[in-house]
Amino acid sequence: MPNDSFITDMDPVLKLWMFYNWLEDQKTNVELAKNHAILLGSFWNPEAAKSMLDDNNNITISDDDFEDSMNIVKTGDVKFLNDEIIKNKDNNKSSKRRRKFKV
């Protein structure tokens, strides 16, 4: 990729301003595509489209739970989560049935 002197010699504030404007354009395009997909999906499943547009479709968490999860991330103490996932995988493997195929 060649170095363009227009970009490399540009004022950093102007470069940031241009970047944020470009970013907002990208967000607008994504929102437009999302709304278009919801519109098309509303012909097949209007209830699901309505729930996707509903503002109450947000995840809420208490302050205490948020602080606990932030402490887990900060300390890197997610070992118990990995152990739990491994235990669940082991339980799922033992509960699967094997099918016999007739030849």
C-alpha positions in Angstrom: 0.0 0.0 0.0 1.7 3.2 -1.1 2.1 6.1 1.4 -0.1 8.9 0.3 1.3 12.3 1.4 -2.2 13.7 1.7 -3.0 11.3 4.5 0.4 11.1 6.2 0.9 14.9 6.3 -2.7 15.6 7.4 -3.4 17.3 10.7 -4.1 14.6 13.4 -7.3 16.4 14.5 -8.6 16.5 11.0 -7.7 12.9 10.5 -9.7 11.9 13.6 -12.6 14.0 12.6 -12.7 12.3 9.2 -12.4 8.9 10.8 -15.3 9.5 13.2 -17.4 10.7 10.3 -16.5 7.6 8.3 -17.4 5.5 11.3 -20.8 7.1 11.7 -21.4 6.5 8.0 -20.6 2.8 8.6 -23.0 2.7 11.6 -25.7 4.2 9.5 -25.2 1.7 6.8 -25.3 -1.2 9.3 -28.5 0.2 10.9 -30.1 0.6 7.4 -29.2 -3.1 6.5 -30.6 -4.3 9.9 -33.8 -2.4 9.4 -34.1 -3.7 5.9 -33.6 -7.3 7.1 -36.2 -6.8 9.8 -38.7 -5.4 7.2 -38.2 -8.5 5.0 -38.4 -10.9 7.9 -41.6 -9.2 9.1 -43.4 -10.8 6.1 -42.6 -14.3 7.4 -42.7 -13.8 11.2 -44.2 -10.4 12.3 -44.0 -11.2 16.0 -40.2 -11.8 15.8 -39.7 -8.6 13.8 -41.8 -6.7 16.4 -39.8 -8.1 19.3 -36.5 -7.1 17.5 -37.7 -3.5 17.1 -38.9 -3.4 20.7 -36.8 -1.2 22.9 -37.4 -3.5 25.9 -35.3 -6.1 24.2 -32.2 -5.1 26.1 -30.1 -7.1 28.6 -30.1 -5.7 32.1 -27.7 -6.5 34.9 -27.5 -5.3 38.5 -24.5 -3.2 39.7 -23.4 -6.0 42.0 -23.4 -8.6 39.2 -21.5 -6.2 37.0 -18.9 -5.5 39.6 -18.5 -9.3 40.2 -18.0 -10.0 36.6 -15.5 -7.1 36.2 -13.5 -8.5 39.1 -13.5 -12.0 37.5 -12.2 -10.4 34.2 -9.6 -8.3 36.0 -8.2 -11.1 38.1 -8.4 -13.7 35.3 -10.2 -16.1 37.6 -12.3 -17.7 34.9 -11.0 -21.2 35.6 -14.2 -22.3 37.2 -16.1 -21.3 34.0 -13.7 -23.4 31.9 -14.1 -26.4 34.3 -17.8 -26.0 34.1 -17.8 -26.0 30.3 -15.5 -29.1 30.3 -17.9 -30.9 32.8 -20.9 -30.1 30.6 -19.1 -31.4 27.5 -18.3 -34.6 29.4 -21.9 -35.0 30.4 -23.1 -34.4 26.9 -20.8 -37.1 25.5 -22.0 -39.7 27.9 -25.7 -39.0 27.2 -25.4 -39.5 23.5 -26.7 -42.7 22.0 -25.0 -44.6 19.3 -27.0 -45.8 16.4 -26.6 -49.1 14.7 -26.8 -49.0 11.0 -28.0 -52.0 9.1 -25.8 -53.0 6.2 
